[in-house]
Amino acid sequence: MATPAPSSVWKFSRTQGAKDGESFAAITKTADTTQSDPDFAGLIVRCAPRGKIDVLLALIRPFPPRSRPKVTIAATGGGTLTLDASMAAAGAAVLLPDEVSAFAAGKWQTTPSLSLLVRENDSEIKGVVALNGLREAYHSLLANCGQ
């Protein structure tokens, strides 16, 4: 039996927040390295304060922290969306607007993969992330939010 490629696994993690006792649960999926730029690391879905869910794109080469990149998301099987995003984690992660969390909670759970394009001034970073296993990983994340 063949072992699945490492990119097929969502990784669960918990990181400490800035405040005492604050922690964030997150699930991450590594980019498909055969179809992504070397500067694109993957997709992060994390619990945010007040019951929100944040969706972020992890980058290897950070953008300036005050950047407002344009992100184009194309789902396999149709549907393309271009959004204004902001930076998080000292420019190493692109925080997508709140409406994107609804896709992670729904439509993306039955979508094979996403093609992502992050544009900032003259710079473009492309990435592809397989979404298999998102439904289970997302439910496990929700169960750990607020703990």
C-alpha positions in Angstrom: 0.0 0.0 0.0 1.4 3.4 -1.0 1.9 6.0 1.8 0.1 9.3 1.1 2.3 12.2 0.3 3.1 14.5 3.2 1.1 17.3 1.6 -2.1 15.2 2.0 -2.0 15.7 5.8 -3.5 18.6 7.7 -1.3 19.4 10.7 -2.8 20.5 14.0 -0.9 23.0 16.2 -1.4 25.3 19.1 0.7 28.5 19.4 1.0 30.9 22.3 -0.7 34.3 21.8 0.8 37.6 22.9 -1.2 37.7 26.1 -0.7 35.4 29.1 -2.7 32.2 28.7 -3.8 33.1 25.2 -3.3 30.3 22.6 -4.4 29.7 19.1 -5.3 26.4 17.6 -4.7 26.0 13.9 -4.6 23.5 11.1 -2.1 23.9 8.3 -1.7 22.3 4.9 1.6 22.5 3.0 1.6 23.7 -0.5 1.9 21.3 -3.5 5.6 21.9 -4.1 5.4 20.7 -7.7 2.9 23.4 -8.6 3.8 26.2 -6.3 6.4 28.9 -6.2 9.2 28.2 -3.7 8.1 31.3 -1.6 4.6 29.8 -1.0 4.4 27.6 2.1 0.8 26.7 2.5 -2.7 27.4 4.0 -3.5 28.0 7.6 -6.9 27.9 9.2 -6.9 29.1 12.8 -9.2 29.9 15.7 -9.4 33.7 16.2 -10.8 35.7 19.2 -14.6 35.9 19.6 -15.3 32.7 17.9 -14.0 33.8 14.5 -12.0 31.6 12.1 -9.1 33.1 10.3 -7.7 31.9 6.9 -4.1 32.7 6.2 -1.6 32.0 3.4 1.9 31.2 4.8 4.8 32.6 2.8 8.5 31.9 3.0 9.6 35.3 1.8 7.7 37.9 3.8 6.1 41.1 2.4 6.4 44.4 4.3 4.1 44.2 7.4 1.9 47.1 6.1 1.3 45.5 2.6 -2.2 45.1 1.3 -1.7 42.3 -1.2 -4.4 41.2 -3.7 -5.2 37.5 -3.4 -6.9 35.6 -6.2 -8.3 32.2 -5.1 -9.4 29.7 -7.8 -11.2 26.6 -6.7 -11.0 23.4 -8.7 -14.3 22.9 -10.5 -14.9 26.6 -10.9 -15.2 29.8 -8.8 -12.6 32.5 -8.8 -12.4 35.3 -6.2 -10.0 38.3 -5.9 -9.8 39.9 -2.5 -7.8 42.6 -0.7 -5.8 41.0 2.2 -3.6 42.2 5.0 -0.4 41.0 6.6 0.0 39.0 9.8 2.9 37.4 11.6 5.4 40.1 10.7 4.7 39.8 7.0 5.2 36.0 6.7 1.4 35.3 6.5 -1.3 36.9 4.4 -4.6 37.3 6.4 -7.6 36.8 4.1 -10.8 38.8 4.8 -13.4 37.4 7.1 -15.7 36.2 4.3 -13.2 33.6 3.3 -13.7 31.7 6.5 -17.2 30.7 5.3 -15.5 28.9 2.4 -13.3 26.9 4.7 -16.4 26.0 6.7 -18.3 24.9 3.6 -17.5 24.9 -0.1 -13.8 24.1 0.3 -14.5 20.9 2.2 -15.7 19.3 -1.1 -13.1 21.1 -3.4 -10.1 19.0 -4.4 -7.6 22.0 -4.4 -7.1 25.7 -4.5 -4.9 27.7 -6.8 -3.7 30.9 -5.0 -2.0 34.0 -6.4 -0.7 36.7 -4.0 0.2 40.0 -5.7 2.0 42.9 -4.0 3.3 45.7 -6.2 5.5 43.9 -8.7 5.8 40.7 -6.8 3.7 37.6 -7.4 3.7 34.4 -5.4 1.6 31.4 -6.7 0.6 28.4 -4.8 -1.6 25.3 -5.0 -2.9 23.5 -1.9 -4.8 20.2 -2.0 -7.8 20.3 0.3 -8.4 16.6 0.8 -9.1 15.9 4.5 -10.2 19.5 5.2 -13.6 18.5 6.6 -12.2 16.3 9.3 -9.4 18.7 10.1 -11.8 21.6 10.3 -14.1 19.8 12.7 -11.2 18.9 14.9 -10.0 22.5 14.9 -13.5 23.8 15.9 -13.5 21.3 18.8 -10.3 22.8 20.0 -11.2 26.5 19.6 -11.5 28.4 22.8 -9.8 25.8 24.9 
